[in-house]
């Protein structure tokens, strides 16, 4: 196996640009989802259950990482957890896979939380229209969290079909058999 490409999203895009993109995604997704859900079922909004909203807001990131972990369940013996603090106070949960994983499986693992949680939040916004504002905020926040995963998927899609992904401290390495030529 040889390395076809190494992907390091933070290094490639930069923390400042990623932060700005996350903020822009948050504003756009919140605005569009709130307008669309409000148009589908206009209603008076309720501020009941603010405490539940705040708890879900705090738990959304760990739930997102837990869904990644369940996507890697077959490889669970080789998954290592680590909590890293950025800017000295923002905790990040790092799942490091110490094994090779097929490209298609890795793409599914990356997209799984995006699909499951966003579909659930969309359903909640539609089924409980009086709490659309809460669902729209959670949806926007979750889409901002998913930015890194989506950028990684964007970089993985052009890789050869039989590629294997290896996580390293430098980023993600796309490994291919020697028979596949470098592009």
Secondary structure, 3 states (H helix, E strand, C coil): CEEEEEECHHHHHCHHHHHHHHHHHHHHHHHHHHHHHHHHCCCCCCCCCHHHHHHHHHHHHHHHHHHHHHHCHHHHHHEEEEEEEECCCEEEEEEEECCCEEHHHHHHHHHHHHHHHHHHHHHHHHHCHHHHHHHHHHHHHHHHHCHHHHHHHHHHHCCCCCCEEEEECCEEEEEECCCCCCC
